[in-house]
């Protein structure tokens, strides 16, 4: 099993003066939720997620060799324009990963990033953003160390992404990704995400339509939210439940049991919000329209027997999950009954993707 020190390079065989890489990395949606973390971005419980396809960050990393400095040298552009408000987060990320990428202070970087979804949409962009940045930096390291295997490349990129944003490690590679040490998953790790490779055809091309109920600033940051699990009265029981639910979810995804999938996914979503409602301080992140949508999904499923379900992140937006073969009926239902509960009637159609994709390198 790999440990953190395995990601510290022992030196490089090549040099490179300048160049650029460009990668896209998607967002992801957890089916079994991770809530609560230990030091160094280690999850308190394992999780499993669908990798999305359309909601992604595209990041170009341009680099040029400089005299080694005491500080990191980088310019940050968002959609082509300087974005100073992102700077502290990138600075913190570089500080965390420097031991694993010892060349960082020998280059000046231009980080030019954009999202395919509106920045203020309420969709978490930290997972896709940090994953895209991590694969770019790992690409540069692969130029310095061409012997690096593909397997190690993706493990290290996921490992680095996690240090920027925990769930970002699930956005690097695979349709379905497990993150966190799980006794019944071979090679599972707290340090990086691993691909779940036994996906039944029923879950191939699964759809996720994201209903934008509230596009405002997050009421509680992820970091604060995770911290609220420290000393939470139900924390230990929840962590135990997550391990059991992950075992169950793996069996469901392998067997193709869509009805059991519906039950477990919705239970996990509501459990996440229950943890927030019972922490101190406590939060209700669902909005009245979130509940309206949930109730309409339940009623629609009951009357049609179509296996559509919802999941939630730590916010008010609703991810509507359903198989590809019922997409026409579900989209009709969304347009007829659910968009009225979305802010400006906005929603985003997405589906399962494969993770980060290199666009070019120069």
Residue pairs with C-beta under 8 A, 6 or more apart in sequence:
1 187
1 189
2 155
2 189
2 191
2 192
3 191
4 40
4 159
4 191
7 100
7 156
7 159
7 160
8 99
8 100
8 102
9 100
9 101
9 102
9 141
9 145
12 103
12 141
12 144
12 145
13 144
13 145
13 146
13 147
14 143
14 144
14 145
14 146
15 144
16 65
16 140
16 143
16 144
17 64
17 65
18 62
18 63
18 64
18 65
19 62
19 63
19 140
19 143
19 361
19 362
20 60
20 61
20 62
20 63
20 361
20 362
21 60
21 61
21 136
21 139
21 140
21 358
21 360
21 361
21 362
22 58
22 59
22 60
22 61
22 136
22 358
22 359
22 360
22 361
23 58
23 59
23 132
23 135
23 136
23 139
23 356
23 357
23 358
23 359
24 56
24 57
24 58
24 59
24 132
24 356
24 357
24 359
25 56
25 57
25 59
25 128
25 129
25 131
25 132
25 134
25 135
25 161
25 168
25 171
25 172
25 355
25 356
25 357
26 51
26 52
26 53
26 54
26 55
26 56
26 57
26 128
26 131
26 171
26 353
26 355
26 356
27 52
27 55
27 56
27 117
27 123
27 124
27 125
27 127
27 128
27 171
28 49
28 50
28 51
28 52
28 127
28 167
28 170
28 171
28 177
29 49
29 50
29 52
29 208
29 311
29 313
29 319
29 321
30 47
30 48
30 49
30 167
30 170
30 268
30 311
30 313
31 48
31 49
31 50
31 249
31 264
31 265
31 268
31 311
32 46
32 47
32 48
32 242
32 245
32 246
32 249
32 264
32 268
33 47
33 242
33 268
33 269
33 271
33 272
34 43
34 44
34 45
34 46
34 47
34 166
34 167
34 179
34 180
34 242
35 44
35 45
35 225
35 226
35 229
35 238
35 272
35 275
35 314
36 43
36 44
36 45
36 226
36 229
36 230
36 232
36 235
36 238
36 239
37 43
37 44
37 166
37 226
37 229
38 44
40 163
41 162
41 163
41 166
42 190
42 191
43 166
43 179
43 180
43 190
44 226
44 229
44 235
44 239
45 180
45 238
45 239
45 242
45 243
46 178
46 179
46 180
46 181
46 182
46 185
46 188
46 242
46 243
46 246
47 167
47 170
47 178
47 179
47 180
47 242
47 246
48 176
48 177
48 178
48 179
48 196
48 246
48 249
48 250
49 167
49 170
49 176
49 177
49 179
50 175
50 176
50 206
50 208
50 321
50 352
51 170
51 171
51 174
51 175
51 176
51 177
51 352
51 353
51 354
51 355
52 208
52 350
52 351
52 352
52 353
53 350
53 351
53 352
53 353
53 354
54 116
54 117
54 348
54 349
54 350
54 351
54 353
55 115
55 116
55 117
55 123
55 128
55 210
55 348
55 350
56 115
56 116
56 128
56 132
56 353
57 113
57 114
57 115
57 116
57 125
57 128
57 129
57 131
57 132
58 113
58 114
58 115
58 116
58 132
58 359
59 111
59 112
59 113
59 114
59 129
59 132
59 133
59 136
60 110
60 111
60 112
60 113
60 136
61 109
61 110
61 111
61 112
61 133
61 136
61 137
61 139
61 140
62 109
62 110
62 112
63 107
63 108
63 109
63 110
63 140
64 107
64 108
65 106
65 107
66 73
66 106
66 107
66 108
68 105
68 106
69 105
70 105
71 105
72 91
72 94
72 95
72 104
72 105
72 109
73 105
73 107
73 108
73 109
74 90
74 94
74 108
74 109
74 110
74 111
75 82
75 108
75 109
75 110
75 111
76 82
76 83
76 84
76 86
76 87
76 90
76 111
76 113
77 83
77 110
77 111
77 112
77 113
78 86
78 113
78 114
78 119
79 113
79 114
80 112
80 114
89 126
89 164
90 111
90 133
93 130
93 133
93 163
93 164
94 104
96 163
96 164
97 104
97 137
97 160
97 163
97 164
98 104
98 105
100 156
100 159
100 160
101 137
101 141
101 160
103 140
103 141
103 144
104 137
107 140
111 133
113 129
113 132
113 133
115 125
115 128
115 129
117 123
117 125
117 348
118 215
119 125
120 215
120 216
121 212
121 215
121 346
121 348
122 212
122 213
122 214
122 215
122 216
122 218
122 315
122 316
122 317
123 210
123 212
123 317
123 348
124 167
124 222
124 313
126 164
126 165
126 167
126 168
126 222
127 165
127 167
127 168
127 170
127 171
128 168
128 171
129 164
129 165
129 168
130 161
130 164
130 165
130 168
131 157
131 158
131 161
131 168
131 169
131 171
131 172
131 355
131 356
132 356
133 161
133 164
134 157
134 158
134 160
134 161
134 164
134 168
134 172
135 157
135 161
135 172
135 356
135 358
137 157
137 160
138 153
138 156
138 157
138 160
139 358
139 361
141 148
141 156
142 148
142 153
148 156
154 172
154 173
155 192
156 192
157 172
157 173
157 356
158 169
158 170
158 172
158 173
158 192
158 193
159 169
159 191
159 192
161 168
161 169
161 171
161 172
162 168
162 169
162 179
162 191
162 192
162 193
165 222
166 179
166 222
166 226
167 179
169 177
169 179
169 192
169 193
170 177
170 179
170 193
171 177
171 355
171 356
172 192
172 193
172 355
172 356
173 193
173 195
173 354
173 355
173 356
174 193
174 194
174 195
174 196
174 197
174 354
174 355
175 195
175 196
175 199
175 204
175 352
175 353
175 354
175 355
176 195
176 196
176 199
176 203
176 253
176 352
177 193
177 194
177 195
177 196
177 355
178 185
178 188
178 193
178 194
178 195
178 196
178 246
178 250
179 188
179 189
179 190
179 192
179 193
179 194
180 188
180 189
180 190
181 188
181 189
181 190
182 188
182 243
182 246
182 247
183 243
184 246
184 247
184 250
185 194
185 246
185 250
187 194
188 194
196 250
196 253
198 250
198 253
198 254
199 253
199 254
200 253
200 254
200 255
200 256
201 256
202 256
202 258
202 323
203 253
203 256
203 258
203 261
203 323
203 352
204 324
204 352
205 324
205 351
205 352
206 321
206 322
206 323
206 324
206 351
206 352
207 320
207 321
207 322
207 323
207 324
207 327
207 330
207 349
207 350
207 351
208 319
208 320
208 321
208 350
208 351
208 352
209 319
209 320
209 322
209 330
209 331
209 334
209 347
209 348
209 349
209 350
210 317
210 318
210 319
210 320
210 347
210 348
210 350
211 293
211 317
211 318
211 319
211 320
211 334
211 338
211 339
211 341
211 342
211 347
212 317
212 342
212 343
212 344
212 346
212 347
212 348
213 287
213 289
213 290
213 293
213 316
213 317
213 318
213 341
213 342
213 343
214 287
214 289
214 315
214 316
214 317
214 343
215 343
215 346
218 314
218 315
219 283
219 285
219 315
220 276
220 283
220 285
220 314
222 314
225 276
225 283
225 314
228 275
228 276
228 279
228 280
228 281
229 235
229 238
229 275
229 279
232 238
232 275
232 278
232 279
233 278
234 275
234 278
235 275
238 271
238 275
241 271
245 264
245 267
245 268
248 260
248 264
249 261
249 264
252 260
252 261
252 264
253 261
258 307
258 323
259 307
261 307
261 309
262 301
262 307
262 308
262 309
265 309
265 310
265 311
265 321
266 309
266 310
266 311
268 311
269 310
269 311
269 312
270 312
272 312
272 314
273 284
273 285
273 286
273 312
276 282
276 283
276 284
276 285
276 314
277 283
277 284
285 314
285 315
285 316
286 312
286 316
287 316
289 316
289 341
289 342
290 312
290 316
290 317
290 318
292 341
293 310
293 318
293 338
293 341
294 310
294 318
296 337
296 338
297 308
297 309
297 310
297 320
297 338
300 306
300 308
300 333
300 337
301 307
301 308
301 309
304 329
306 322
306 326
306 329
306 330
307 322
307 323
307 326
308 320
308 321
308 322
308 326
308 330
308 333
309 320
309 321
309 322
310 318
310 319
310 320
310 321
311 318
311 319
311 321
312 318
312 319
313 319
320 330
320 334
320 338
322 330
324 351
331 349
334 347
338 347
339 345
339 347
